[in-house]
Amino acid sequence: MPNWTDEQLGAIESYGCPTIVSAAAGSGKTAVLVERTIRLLCDEKKSIPADSLLAVTFTNDAASQMREKLSAAFEQAVINNPDSAWIQKQQALIRLADICTINSFCFDMVRNNLPKTAFQSGVRIMDEKEAQMVAETALDRVMENAYKTRPEELELLISRFSNGDDEQLKSYILTLYYFLRSLPFKDVWTANVISSFENGSAVTDATSFLAERAMEELTEFEKLTSRLRSCTDSLVNYSSAANKLYQICDMSDELAKRLRSEEARGDWDRLREEIYAYKPLSLAGVRQAKLEKQETTAADEIRYKNAMACKDSLSKKLSEIAACLPCSLETAKSDSKIVGGCFRALVALTNELWAEVDAVKAEKNALDFADTELLTVKLLVDCSPDGKLTRTPLAQEIVSSGRYKLILIDEFQDINNLQEVIFKAISDTPDMKNIGSNVFVVGDVKQAIYRFRRANPKIFMNTRLGAKNGSGVREILLTKNFRSRGSVLDFANYIFSSLMCSDLGEVEYSGEEALVCGASYPEKDPPCTIITVNSDNSDAEENEFRAVAGKIRRMIDAGVPVKDGDGVRPCRPGDFCVLTRNNVSADSLFESFESMGLKVMSGSFSGYLRSREISLMLNLMRITVSPMRDIPMASVMLSGLMGFTDDEISLVRLRDKGNRLYKNVLEISVEEPDSPIGIKCASAVGLIRRLRALSASMPLTRFIKKAYDLTDMFSMAAAYEDGEQKCANLYLLLEYAKKYESSSNDGVPGFLQYVEYILKTDGDFAEALTVTESEDAVNVKTIHKSKGLEYPFVFLCRLGKQFNSSDSKEKLLLNDEHGAGVRYNDYETLTVRKTIFYEHISRLNKSETLSEELRLLYVAMTRAKERLFIVMDTGKDACRSAQEYSRLISSHEILPSLSRRAKSMQDWLIMALIKHPGFTCLGESGYKDAVGLPDIAIEAAPTAEETVSTSEKETESGKGFDSELSERIYQSFHFANDDRLCKSEAKLSVSEIAKGEYDGFYADMPELTDAPAELTPAQKGTILHRFMQLADYEKASSDLEGEISRLTDSGMFTRREAASINRRSISAFFESGVYHRMRRSRNVMREKSFIVRFSDIRAGDQLAEIYAGTQGMLQGIADCVFEEDDGYVIVDYKSDRITSLDNLKDRYSMQLLLYKAAFDILLDKPVKSCYIYSYRLADGVEVELDGIKE
């Protein structure tokens, strides 16, 4: 039994009140969650039925893991309590509990209440990209209608938001549409935003926020002034410069005093006047040290440069304060009216788009996961215009019936606004203001990293805040980390105690949030290591991966120990994980690690759709749909699929520059059939024509498989150095095609349109994995994909990559708490006005983005169990940043206003480490006291030249000529492929062989008509065969209509199919001699199937030659086989359009011979004859087969 800590035990035993558990990384929250659940469900006194459990999380893997752990816990509980009928009953009921993802829960809620929605039975989940295509197509219709019905309103929006066309306006509408889909009650939010513009509250909200930000910047301004004064004190040999700098310090102090005065506080225009009236003192004449008369030393010049740099930072900071106060109050109020009117019109168009998209989805009977959440909210909650929430009758029934007596929510920090409302509605909370007493939630706001999915970590923090303020919610903290060494945790605590706060990270990283070491390791904790690279004149990504691969190689070769259970073992590649913020280039990653003899396990590669093999296959599909597309045509012609050289394609192009390339190819194939280029053109034309016919008659996945076969695509892909990856990508394309087919039947053209949309929106598919988890390989993951995982050694790479700040720079910015901000075209100044509302929302969104990035860094650092390695680029940019930050950081305290200036994760690390005595890679630290600070090690990565030099030395000292290896390579050239295995199918059916004797290729082209389709002869034949398989012959021979009716009523046939059955033919069969022989037989086998090896049967000269010595298989199904005293008789039913029985015998002679050959070895008696019955002729003929000609 585990030794639970007091905090864990408190969480396990919490019951009867709403509980929120804030569980730090590695604190064992899953174990706590499972233990609490199993104790409650096994407690007969509490009598909580196991099927009344609702446990939700965010991934299928997590849900499966929770279900497995609960099942295992129940098995153990039954073993421990074999006489408890209650526990045995609970073990059975747990299978009926809702343990699932939130998406699955909402989809089930919708499916169980379909009559209350616009959807029908069989509703499906729509792919995200398909949903986006539906929205964009619907928007075109909305815009077209708006142009017709209210052109003036549309013209106003275009003139304010666009540059002459409506593309920018469309992007505004889509942005607002997707944002509103993350809100539970969009109409309430939009009404409040419009009202805030009209009544002026938006102005008050924005000015209050920006004035507060200005004061934060002013604090930095004051620190810089103090720093400048200190620098000036050291300029003893620069008297004139020092005098002016002292004056600047005095003026700056006076400005700060006026800005913080009672008169300016709360007076927006007064603050602006003070800032814009300030005129900095000019330093003209004292900028150069050469103008000074006193003798100076090198140290003096450094002090002077530092003072001048500090003065420049002070001027820059003054500009940043002014940027917080962009316009007067009067201008802001004027903007409010303009923006309010435009936003009202924008909302109206967005609502039209909403209705149009909903109608299309209802017609398709498909929805996406966002729809399931919105519909679930609609099913469970009503919202009044003033925002008051009440349960619907359905929600009241769920609560009153006790459907969910126990609700567990894992990763609560990642839920969104919609999900919060849903879980409050089904919990037993009386007023829906807080979670109910039957709710238990677990999470860690420091690991909230899914803002791009509209997750709202403030929900978690507000619930915790409510617990502190007497809301009735109980808060429990799990701070002990049982995963990592103390050195890893000390380093993480040092970094985040300096950076993370309520303004940045949305949580104060104080004592109760800091990680506490709970794990024990045998040896002394090694320090965290900073690996430095310099990428000023080279590729940063390549340099970093090379440095990491080299370090891993050295550690493996040195056998660095890893804790494994109670002992240790040497490290291996699978112990290492390389984390990056975003997907990385496969080329630089593979090249770096393979050069060190290391395999890589990664699903983080980008560029699948643009890879050589997939681009080529897509181009082949493009010219299949439309051969007149020159660029795809040229691409395929120059590839190995068609084999044209550069000179040959030039000749084709020059034949007629005005023609399409394919037309020139077509003409050359006709006019020069015997020339080398004419032969290639004829082959190209033949391939395209065949592919076009196949694409019109085959499902998408089958077409792609056939295209692979016809072009030998896999052989060509395998010839490349990374052939394994290319072949895996081609196989994966089949999976993506199959997934597309599951939700669409638009074939090749529809799939291409889908892919084109993904490429247009900068999307991509994941690349195929060529290394499985069972192989020992270095793990490379994005930080997002590493969440919940742990590795002995973790390397953080590409930390210098700049943040994506698009959320704070788009022309339309939205925030669920503070409304909207827009930039609009100002007619008077002919400029794009950045309104005060835009500045407000932009800064808010930037703070939220930075908070998420900081939490990502926390997640990355806490994945390491034994050692953490940070790769840092120490080029010129990093040195400049370090110098600037050192002027602004006087101690280990970092102001939020400075943290918000970071452009990358590396900037934060420099800020936090700049005062650490051990952080010397960017210059000497000003602090020497390291007491209480974590140990760090600095390690410079070898340069590319040094790596190459070492590699060359190793090569020189390697083994000489290996005669044994040479002989093995030589012998491999004698291998000869068995061509028969490439030309013949591994498994054939009898009908395919028989059909091949007289059938050519005929594409099954659809008939393009709106009239109800008639059943084809083939379909009618299939129906007759099915009747002969299912019918009761005794009943059918005496009452054919009655038997047909019986089968129809039982669902075997539709009315339409039943009407198509040829009664005359079947009645004639029941009067035939062969039927009377069947009635007398004691053994009648209908639809008798078989599968045999070709090598086991006597299959005739041609087939024997093809399949001799191979493992080729033959399969088939005989319509009927019945036994007589001297052997078996095979009966084969045919519905062909023929004029005589002799034609039938000739056509199917091969099929009958193969049937006989197969059943001769499978049955206990020989097949003495075959009987063919023709439905069309209502007659049959017996074929006696004495043998097969040798």
Residue pairs with C-beta under 8 A, 6 or more apart in sequence:
2 31
2 35
4 12
4 32
4 35
5 478
5 480
5 518
7 476
7 477
7 478
7 479
7 480
8 27
8 28
8 31
8 32
8 478
10 476
11 19
11 21
11 32
11 36
11 476
11 478
12 32
12 35
12 36
12 39
13 36
13 39
14 36
14 440
14 474
14 476
15 40
15 46
16 437
17 437
17 472
17 473
17 474
18 427
18 429
18 434
18 435
18 436
18 437
18 439
18 440
18 472
18 473
18 474
19 439
19 440
19 441
19 473
19 474
19 475
19 476
20 412
20 435
20 441
20 442
20 443
20 460
20 463
20 464
20 467
20 473
20 474
20 475
20 476
21 29
21 32
21 440
21 441
21 442
21 443
21 475
21 476
21 477
21 478
22 443
22 444
22 445
22 464
22 475
22 476
22 477
22 478
23 29
23 32
23 442
23 443
23 444
23 478
24 444
24 446
24 478
24 479
24 480
24 481
24 513
24 515
24 516
25 444
25 446
25 447
25 481
25 483
25 515
25 858
25 859
25 862
26 481
26 482
26 483
26 484
26 515
26 518
26 519
26 790
26 862
27 478
27 479
27 480
27 481
27 482
27 518
28 478
28 482
29 410
29 442
29 444
29 478
30 65
30 66
30 69
30 410
32 442
32 478
33 66
33 408
33 410
33 440
33 442
34 66
34 69
34 70
34 73
35 73
36 440
37 53
37 55
37 70
37 406
37 408
38 70
38 73
38 74
38 77
40 46
40 48
40 406
41 48
41 50
41 53
41 74
41 90
41 94
41 406
42 74
42 77
42 81
42 84
42 86
42 87
42 90
44 84
44 86
48 405
48 406
49 90
49 93
49 405
50 90
50 91
50 93
50 94
50 96
50 97
51 93
51 94
51 96
51 97
52 97
52 402
52 403
52 404
52 405
52 406
53 94
53 97
53 98
53 99
53 404
53 405
53 406
53 408
54 97
54 98
54 105
54 404
54 406
54 407
54 408
54 426
55 63
55 66
55 70
55 97
55 98
55 99
55 100
55 407
55 408
55 410
56 63
56 98
56 100
56 101
56 102
56 105
56 407
56 408
56 409
56 410
57 63
57 66
57 101
57 102
57 409
57 410
57 411
58 101
58 102
58 410
58 411
58 414
58 450
59 101
60 101
62 101
62 410
62 411
62 788
63 99
63 100
63 101
63 104
66 99
66 410
67 99
70 94
70 97
70 99
71 94
74 87
74 90
74 91
74 94
75 91
77 84
77 87
77 91
78 84
78 87
78 88
78 91
81 87
98 105
98 108
98 404
100 108
102 373
102 415
102 419
103 369
103 372
106 369
106 372
106 373
106 375
106 376
106 422
107 125
107 369
107 372
109 372
109 375
109 376
109 379
109 380
110 117
110 119
110 123
110 367
110 372
110 375
110 376
110 379
111 123
113 379
113 394
114 120
114 121
114 123
116 379
116 394
117 375
117 379
118 358
118 362
119 362
119 365
119 367
120 365
122 365
123 365
123 366
123 367
124 365
124 366
124 742
124 743
125 366
125 367
125 368
125 369
125 372
125 743
126 134
126 361
126 364
126 366
126 367
126 368
126 371
126 743
127 368
127 739
127 740
127 743
128 368
129 754
129 757
129 758
129 761
129 763
130 366
130 743
130 744
130 754
131 361
131 368
132 757
132 761
133 753
133 754
133 757
134 357
134 360
134 361
134 364
135 174
135 177
135 353
135 357
136 174
137 360
138 353
138 356
138 357
138 360
139 170
139 173
139 174
139 353
139 356
141 356
142 173
142 349
142 352
142 353
142 356
143 154
143 166
143 170
143 349
145 352
146 153
146 154
146 349
146 352
147 154
153 345
153 348
154 166
154 169
156 341
156 342
156 345
157 169
157 172
157 342
157 345
157 346
157 349
158 164
158 165
158 166
158 169
159 825
159 827
160 338
160 342
160 824
160 825
161 168
161 169
161 172
161 342
161 811
161 812
161 822
161 824
161 825
162 168
162 169
168 811
171 811
171 812
172 346
172 811
172 812
173 346
173 349
173 350
173 353
174 353
175 810
175 812
175 814
176 346
176 347
176 350
176 812
176 814
177 350
177 353
177 354
177 357
179 814
180 186
180 189
180 190
180 350
180 354
181 370
181 374
182 370
182 416
182 417
182 418
182 454
182 816
183 189
183 417
183 418
183 816
184 374
184 377
184 381
184 383
184 417
184 418
184 421
185 377
185 383
185 387
186 354
188 383
188 385
188 387
189 816
190 347
191 385
192 819
193 202
193 343
193 819
193 820
194 340
194 343
194 344
194 347
195 201
196 202
196 205
196 819
197 336
197 337
197 339
197 340
197 343
197 819
197 837
198 336
198 337
198 340
200 333
200 336
202 336
202 340
202 819
202 837
203 329
203 332
203 333
203 336
203 836
205 818
205 819
205 840
206 332
206 836
206 837
206 839
206 840
207 268
207 329
207 332
207 836
209 818
209 840
209 843
209 844
210 324
210 325
210 326
210 836
210 839
210 840
210 843
211 266
211 268
211 271
211 324
211 325
213 324
213 843
213 897
214 259
214 271
214 321
214 324
214 325
215 259
215 260
216 895
216 896
216 897
217 317
217 320
217 321
217 324
217 897
218 256
218 259
218 260
218 321
219 895
219 897
220 317
220 888
220 895
220 897
220 898
221 252
221 256
221 314
221 317
221 318
221 321
222 252
222 253
222 256
223 888
223 890
223 895
224 310
224 313
224 314
224 317
224 887
224 888
225 249
225 252
225 253
225 256
225 314
226 890
227 310
227 887
227 888
227 890
228 245
228 248
228 249
228 252
228 307
228 310
228 311
228 314
229 246
229 249
231 245
231 303
231 306
231 307
231 310
232 242
232 245
232 246
232 249
232 307
234 303
234 307
235 241
235 242
235 245
235 300
235 303
235 304
235 307
236 242
236 300
237 292
237 294
237 295
237 296
237 297
237 300
238 286
238 289
238 292
238 294
238 296
238 300
238 304
239 292
239 294
240 285
240 286
240 291
240 292
241 283
241 286
241 292
241 304
241 307
244 281
244 283
244 286
245 283
245 307
245 311
247 281
248 280
248 281
248 311
248 314
251 278
251 280
251 281
252 314
255 274
255 278
258 264
258 274
259 271
259 274
259 275
263 270
264 270
264 271
264 274
268 325
268 328
268 329
269 328
269 329
271 325
272 325
272 328
275 318
275 321
275 322
275 325
276 322
278 318
280 315
280 318
283 308
283 311
285 291
287 308
289 296
289 300
289 301
289 304
296 304
306 887
309 883
309 884
309 887
310 887
313 884
313 887
313 888
323 839
324 839
326 834
326 836
326 839
327 335
327 835
327 836
331 836
332 835
332 836
335 833
335 835
335 836
335 837
336 837
338 824
339 820
339 822
339 824
339 835
339 837
342 822
342 824
343 820
343 822
361 367
361 371
366 743
367 375
373 416
373 418
373 419
373 422
374 418
376 418
376 422
377 418
377 421
377 422
377 425
379 392
379 394
379 395
380 391
380 392
380 394
380 395
380 398
380 421
380 422
380 425
380 426
381 389
381 390
381 391
381 392
381 395
381 421
381 422
381 425
381 432
382 389
382 390
382 391
382 392
383 389
383 390
384 390
389 421
389 424
389 425
389 432
390 432
391 399
391 425
391 432
395 425
395 426
397 403
398 404
398 426
399 426
399 427
399 428
403 426
404 426
404 427
404 438
405 438
406 438
406 440
407 423
407 426
407 427
407 436
407 438
407 439
407 440
408 440
408 441
408 442
409 415
409 423
409 439
409 440
409 441
409 442
410 442
410 443
411 442
411 443
412 441
412 442
412 443
412 459
412 460
412 463
413 443
413 444
413 445
413 447
413 448
413 455
413 457
413 459
413 460
414 443
414 448
414 449
414 450
414 453
414 455
414 457
415 423
415 455
415 456
415 459
415 460
416 453
416 454
416 455
416 456
417 454
417 456
417 459
417 816
420 456
420 459
421 432
423 435
423 439
424 432
424 433
424 434
424 435
424 436
425 432
427 435
427 436
427 437
427 438
427 439
428 436
428 437
428 438
429 435
429 436
429 437
429 439
433 471
434 463
434 466
434 471
434 472
434 473
435 441
435 463
435 473
441 463
443 460
445 457
445 460
445 461
445 464
445 506
445 507
445 855
446 496
446 500
446 505
446 507
446 509
446 513
446 855
446 858
446 859
447 787
447 855
447 858
447 859
448 455
448 457
448 460
448 506
448 852
448 855
449 783
449 784
449 787
449 852
449 855
449 856
449 859
450 784
451 457
451 848
451 849
451 852
456 816
457 506
457 851
457 855
458 506
461 506
461 507
463 473
464 475
466 473
467 473
467 474
467 475
468 475
477 512
479 512
479 513
479 514
479 515
479 516
480 516
480 517
480 518
481 489
481 515
481 516
481 517
481 518
481 519
481 862
482 518
482 519
483 519
483 790
483 862
483 865
484 515
484 517
484 519
484 862
484 864
484 865
484 866
485 517
485 519
485 521
485 525
485 526
485 865
485 866
485 867
486 517
486 525
487 525
487 526
487 527
487 528
487 867
487 868
487 934
487 935
488 525
488 528
488 861
488 862
488 864
488 865
488 866
488 867
488 868
489 515
489 516
489 517
490 934
491 527
491 528
491 861
491 868
491 934
491 936
492 515
492 858
492 861
492 862
493 509
493 514
493 515
493 934
494 912
494 933
494 934
495 857
495 861
495 908
495 909
495 912
495 913
496 505
496 509
496 854
496 858
497 509
497 510
497 514
498 892
498 893
498 894
498 911
498 912
499 505
499 509
499 854
499 894
499 899
499 908
499 911
499 912
500 507
500 508
500 509
500 513
500 854
500 858
501 507
501 508
501 509
501 896
502 508
503 847
503 896
503 900
504 847
504 850
504 851
504 854
504 896
504 899
504 900
505 851
505 854
505 855
505 858
506 851
507 513
515 862
519 865
521 563
521 866
522 563
522 568
523 561
526 866
526 867
526 937
527 934
527 935
527 936
527 937
528 867
528 868
528 869
528 870
528 934
528 935
528 936
528 937
529 867
529 868
529 869
529 870
529 936
529 937
529 938
529 939
530 869
530 870
530 871
530 872
530 919
530 921
530 936
530 937
530 938
530 939
531 547
531 548
531 551
531 795
531 869
531 870
531 871
531 872
531 939
531 940
531 941
532 871
532 872
532 873
532 874
532 921
532 938
532 939
532 940
532 941
533 540
533 543
533 544
533 547
533 871
533 872
533 873
533 874
533 941
534 543
534 873
534 874
534 875
535 543
535 544
535 873
535 875
536 875
536 876
538 944
539 588
540 798
540 800
540 873
541 584
541 585
541 588
541 798
542 588
542 591
542 592
543 873
543 941
543 944
544 797
544 798
544 871
544 873
545 578
545 584
545 588
545 589
545 592
545 593
545 797
546 592
546 595
546 941
546 944
546 947
547 871
547 941
547 942
548 578
548 592
548 795
548 797
548 869
548 871
549 592
549 593
549 595
549 596
549 598
549 778
550 596
550 941
550 942
550 947
551 795
551 869
551 939
551 941
552 573
552 576
552 596
552 598
552 778
552 793
552 795
553 596
553 597
553 598
555 571
555 576
555 793
556 570
556 571
556 572
556 573
559 570
559 571
560 570
560 571
561 568
561 569
561 570
561 571
562 568
562 569
562 570
562 571
562 575
562 792
562 866
563 792
563 865
563 866
571 792
571 793
572 776
573 598
573 599
573 776
573 777
573 778
574 601
574 776
574 777
574 778
574 779
575 791
575 792
575 793
576 778
576 779
576 791
576 792
576 793
576 794
576 795
577 778
577 779
577 780
577 781
577 786
577 789
577 791
577 793
577 794
577 795
577 863
578 778
578 779
578 780
578 781
578 794
578 795
578 797
579 781
579 782
579 783
579 786
579 794
579 795
579 796
579 797
579 860
579 863
580 604
580 780
580 781
580 782
580 783
580 797
580 798
581 782
581 783
581 798
581 799
581 801
581 856
581 905
582 606
582 782
582 798
582 801
583 604
583 605
583 606
583 782
584 604
584 605
584 606
584 780
584 798
585 605
585 606
585 607
586 605
586 606
586 607
586 725
586 767
589 600
589 602
589 605
589 780
590 600
590 722
593 599
593 600
593 778
595 951
598 777
598 778
599 771
599 775
599 776
599 777
599 778
600 771
600 777
600 778
600 780
601 769
601 771
601 772
601 773
601 775
601 777
601 778
601 779
601 780
602 769
602 779
602 780
602 781
603 766
603 767
603 769
603 781
603 785
604 780
604 781
604 782
604 785
605 766
605 767
606 764
606 767
607 764
607 767
608 614
608 729
608 732
608 764
608 765
608 766
608 767
609 615
609 618
609 755
609 758
609 759
609 764
609 765
610 759
610 764
611 726
611 729
611 767
612 720
612 726
613 713
613 717
613 726
613 729
613 730
614 729
614 730
614 733
615 635
616 635
616 636
616 639
616 641
616 713
617 704
617 707
617 713
617 730
617 733
618 632
618 752
618 755
619 631
619 632
619 633
619 635
619 636
620 632
620 636
620 641
620 691
620 707
620 711
621 695
621 704
621 707
621 748
621 751
621 752
622 629
622 632
622 752
623 629
623 632
623 633
623 636
623 662
623 688
624 688
624 691
624 692
624 695
624 707
624 748
625 695
625 748
625 749
625 752
627 633
627 660
627 662
627 688
627 692
628 660
628 662
628 663
630 660
630 661
633 660
633 661
633 662
633 665
634 649
634 661
636 642
637 644
637 649
637 652
637 661
637 665
637 684
638 644
638 646
638 649
639 716
640 716
640 719
641 687
641 711
641 713
641 716
642 680
642 683
642 684
642 687
643 680
644 652
644 680
644 684
648 677
648 680
651 677
652 661
652 664
652 665
652 668
652 677
652 681
653 661
653 664
655 664
655 667
655 668
656 663
656 664
656 667
659 667
662 688
665 681
665 684
665 685
666 681
666 685
668 677
668 678
668 681
669 678
669 681
669 682
669 684
669 685
671 678
672 678
672 681
673 679
673 682
687 710
687 711
690 710
691 703
691 707
691 710
693 1001
693 1003
694 703
694 706
694 707
694 1003
695 703
695 747
695 748
696 1003
696 1005
696 1006
697 1003
697 1004
697 1005
698 706
699 741
699 747
700 737
700 740
700 741
700 747
700 748
700 751
701 734
701 737
701 738
701 741
703 747
703 748
704 733
704 734
704 737
705 734
707 713
708 714
708 730
713 730
714 727
714 730
717 723
717 726
717 727
717 730
718 724
718 726
718 727
720 726
724 770
725 767
725 768
725 770
728 768
728 769
728 770
729 767
729 768
731 768
732 765
732 767
732 768
736 765
737 751
740 750
740 751
740 754
744 750
744 751
744 754
746 753
757 763
758 764
758 765
771 777
779 791
781 789
783 856
783 857
783 859
783 860
784 856
786 859
786 860
786 863
787 859
789 863
790 863
790 864
790 865
791 863
791 864
791 865
792 864
792 865
792 866
792 867
793 864
793 866
793 867
793 869
794 860
794 861
794 863
794 864
794 867
794 868
794 869
795 869
795 870
795 871
796 860
796 861
796 868
796 869
796 870
796 871
796 905
797 871
798 871
799 870
799 871
799 872
799 873
799 904
799 905
799 906
799 909
800 872
800 873
800 877
800 878
800 904
800 905
800 906
801 904
802 903
802 904
803 849
803 850
803 853
803 902
803 903
803 904
804 849
805 846
805 849
807 813
807 845
807 846
807 848
807 849
808 842
808 843
808 845
808 846
808 849
809 842
811 822
811 823
812 820
812 821
812 822
813 820
813 821
813 822
813 838
813 841
813 842
813 845
814 820
814 821
814 841
815 821
815 841
815 844
815 845
818 840
818 841
818 844
819 837
819 841
820 837
820 841
821 835
821 837
821 838
821 839
821 840
821 841
821 842
822 835
822 837
822 838
823 832
823 833
823 834
823 835
823 838
824 832
824 833
824 835
825 831
825 832
825 833
826 832
826 833
846 900
847 900
850 899
850 900
850 902
853 905
854 899
854 908
856 905
857 905
857 908
861 868
870 909
871 941
872 878
872 906
872 909
872 921
873 906
874 921
874 922
878 906
878 910
878 922
879 922
879 923
881 907
881 910
882 910
882 914
882 922
882 923
883 923
885 898
885 907
885 910
885 911
885 914
886 914
886 915
886 923
886 926
888 895
888 898
889 898
889 911
889 914
889 915
891 915
892 915
894 911
894 912
898 911
899 908
899 911
901 907
902 908
902 911
910 922
913 919
913 936
914 922
914 925
915 925
915 926
915 927
916 925
916 927
916 930
916 933
916 936
917 925
917 927
917 928
917 929
917 930
917 933
918 925
918 930
918 933
918 935
918 936
918 937
918 938
919 925
919 936
919 938
920 938
921 938
921 940
942 950
978 1110
980 1106
980 1107
980 1110
981 1110
983 1106
984 1106
984 1107
984 1110
984 1112
985 992
985 1112
986 1111
986 1112
986 1113
987 1091
987 1112
987 1113
987 1114
987 1115
988 1112
988 1113
988 1114
988 1115
989 1114
989 1115
989 1116
990 1114
990 1115
990 1116
990 1151
990 1154
990 1155
990 1158
991 1116
991 1151
993 1103
993 1114
993 1150
993 1151
993 1154
994 1147
994 1148
994 1150
994 1151
994 1154
997 1147
997 1150
998 1147
1007 1013
1015 1023
1015 1056
1015 1057
1015 1060
1017 1135
1017 1137
1019 1060
1020 1060
1020 1062
1020 1135
1021 1135
1021 1175
1023 1053
1023 1057
1023 1060
1023 1061
1024 1061
1024 1062
1024 1065
1024 1066
1024 1133
1024 1135
1024 1175
1025 1119
1025 1133
1025 1135
1026 1052
1026 1053
1027 1044
1027 1047
1027 1053
1027 1061
1027 1066
1028 1066
1028 1086
1028 1119
1028 1120
1028 1133
1029 1086
1029 1087
1029 1119
1030 1047
1030 1052
1031 1043
1031 1047
1032 1043
1032 1046
1033 1070
1033 1075
1033 1078
1033 1079
1035 1042
1035 1043
1035 1046
1036 1043
1036 1044
1036 1066
1036 1070
1037 1070
1037 1075
1040 1063
1040 1066
1040 1067
1040 1070
1041 1063
1044 1053
1044 1058
1044 1061
1045 1058
1047 1053
1047 1058
1048 1054
1048 1055
1048 1057
1048 1058
1053 1061
1062 1175
1064 1178
1065 1175
1065 1176
1065 1178
1066 1175
1068 1178
1068 1179
1069 1075
1069 1173
1069 1178
1069 1180
1072 1173
1072 1179
1072 1180
1074 1129
1074 1131
1074 1171
1074 1173
1074 1180
1074 1182
1077 1122
1077 1124
1077 1129
1078 1084
1078 1120
1078 1122
1078 1131
1081 1122
1081 1123
1081 1124
1082 1123
1083 1122
1083 1123
1084 1120
1084 1121
1084 1122
1084 1123
1085 1118
1085 1120
1085 1121
1085 1122
1086 1119
1086 1120
1087 1117
1087 1118
1087 1119
1087 1120
1088 1117
1088 1118
1088 1120
1088 1121
1088 1159
1089 1115
1089 1116
1089 1117
1089 1118
1090 1115
1090 1116
1090 1117
1090 1118
1090 1158
1090 1159
1090 1162
1091 1113
1091 1114
1091 1115
1092 1113
1092 1114
1092 1115
1092 1158
1092 1161
1092 1162
1093 1111
1093 1112
1093 1113
1093 1114
1094 1103
1094 1104
1094 1107
1094 1110
1094 1112
1094 1113
1094 1114
1095 1107
1095 1108
1095 1109
1095 1110
1095 1111
1095 1112
1096 1161
1097 1114
1097 1154
1097 1157
1097 1158
1097 1160
1097 1161
1098 1104
1098 1157
1098 1187
1098 1188
1098 1190
1099 1107
1099 1114
1099 1154
1099 1157
1099 1188
1100 1150
1100 1153
1100 1188
1100 1189
1101 1189
1101 1190
1106 1112
1114 1154
1114 1158
1116 1154
1116 1155
1116 1158
1118 1130
1118 1131
1118 1132
1118 1155
1118 1159
1119 1131
1119 1132
1119 1133
1120 1130
1120 1131
1120 1132
1120 1133
1121 1128
1121 1129
1121 1130
1121 1131
1121 1159
1121 1163
1122 1128
1122 1129
1122 1131
1123 1165
1124 1168
1126 1165
1126 1168
1127 1165
1127 1166
1127 1167
1127 1168
1127 1169
1128 1159
1128 1163
1128 1165
1128 1166
1128 1167
1128 1168
1129 1167
1129 1168
1129 1169
1129 1170
1129 1171
1130 1152
1130 1155
1130 1156
1130 1159
1130 1167
1130 1169
1130 1170
1130 1171
1131 1170
1131 1171
1131 1172
1131 1173
1132 1148
1132 1151
1132 1152
1132 1155
1132 1170
1132 1171
1132 1172
1132 1173
1133 1173
1133 1175
1134 1144
1134 1148
1134 1172
1134 1173
1134 1174
1134 1175
1134 1176
1135 1174
1135 1175
1135 1176
1136 1144
1136 1147
1136 1174
1136 1176
1137 1176
1138 1144
1138 1147
1138 1174
1138 1176
1138 1177
1140 1177
1141 1172
1141 1174
1141 1177
1141 1179
1141 1180
1141 1181
1144 1172
1144 1174
1144 1181
1145 1172
1145 1181
1145 1183
1148 1172
1149 1183
1152 1170
1152 1172
1152 1183
1152 1185
1153 1185
1153 1188
1155 1167
1155 1170
1156 1167
1156 1170
1156 1185
1156 1188
1157 1188
1159 1167
1160 1166
1160 1167
1167 1185
1168 1184
1169 1182
1169 1183
1169 1184
1169 1185
1170 1182
1170 1183
1170 1185
1171 1180
1171 1181
1171 1182
1171 1183
1172 1180
1172 1181
1172 1183
1173 1179
1173 1180
1174 1180
